[in-house]
Amino acid sequence: MKKNIIVTGTSRGIGFELVKILSEQGHQILALSRNEKPIKSLNLKNVTPFSFDINNKSDLQQVKTFIAEKWEKVDVLINNAGKLVNKPFTKITSAEFEEVYKTNVFGVFELTKLLIPFMHKKSHVLTISSMGGVQGSLKFPGLSAYSSSKGAVITLTEVLAEEYKESGPSFNVFALGAVQTEMLEEAFPGYQAPVSAEKMAKYIADFSLNGHELYNGKLLQVSNSTP
């Protein structure tokens, strides 16, 4: 069954691979990213790329208008967009800390809130977090903003699953380990992850379509390595 799917952070890495995988399966995709060119260049007929800033009110309104006029319902939302700053705690500025939270937490809040009225009992919101946001996991210096923001969306997911357990949608969150993406290279220059962006995207795509049948309000640690 073909679904209406929204993916954020689609200009590179896992988000880019997700769009390719899900579109090949015939689903309708709304690909949201500040840089729409990488997806646009693929010329996929069932994909609508939006140049989209998750913190921009008019961009959010554009998405709402598109859904209302073209789709009327949303089956899957994959909150994949992320921002990372790698700096010692005493060197990171308030503005930098806030920017990370604006994308990783408030962006998830704004878009999810906007889309819930278009969702139904069997819809699924899957948020991509990090092992760095999991309580008790190994932490890394320099990632105070990133890791704490990823912890916030884990708890947000658990609360929303409880709040919407009668009406839907379902909410789940993945804490990813090391995946070979541009963001990983920014955080750990030179580190080679054991998992490719394409391989992780395949797993995320499948879970986004089917995982809500067995899981709701769950944090799943998707990692075979540290970091």
C-alpha positions, 0 to 999 in steps of 0.5 A: 500500500502506497503511503504519503511520507515526509522526510526532513534533512534530505540533502545528504546522508541518511535522509538523502538515501531514505528518499531514494529507497522510499520513492523506489517503493512507489510512495509519495514523498515530501522531502524537506531540507534547506538545500533542495538541489540534491533531491531535485537533481534526481528527478523522481516523479513521486518526490516533491522537494521543498527548500525548507527551514524547519525554524521558518514559520512561512516554510511550515505554512507552505508544508501545511498548505501542500498537505491540505491541497495535495494529500489531505493525510500523512501516513509517516513522518521521519524527523531526520534533520539534525544539527551538530556543533563540536566544541568544548563546553566553555567555548560553545556560545549560547547562540550555537547551543540554541541553534542546535536545539532549534533544529534537533528539538524545536524543529521536531516539535513544530513539524510534528505539531503541524502534521498531527491533524493530518494523521490517523490511528495508523500513522507513524512518527519516527524521530532519529536520535543518537546513542549520545542522547541515551542515559547511561551510554558513552558520552563524548567531549564537545557534544554537549549541545548535540547529545543533550538535544538528542536526549530531549527528543527521546523523552518527547517521543515517550510523552507523545506516544502516551498522549496520543495512544488512543487516537494515534499516531504512533511515536517511536525514536531510534538512537543511532550509533555510528553511521558513515555520514557527513555529520559523523565526519564533522563530529569524529574526523577520520573515524570510519563507521561500520555502517553506511548511510544507505544500509541504515536508511534501508532499516529506517525505511522499513521500520517507518512503514511497519514498526508501529504495528509492534512498537509505540513510545519506544526507544530503539538503540540501533547500534553495533559500535561505539561511538 
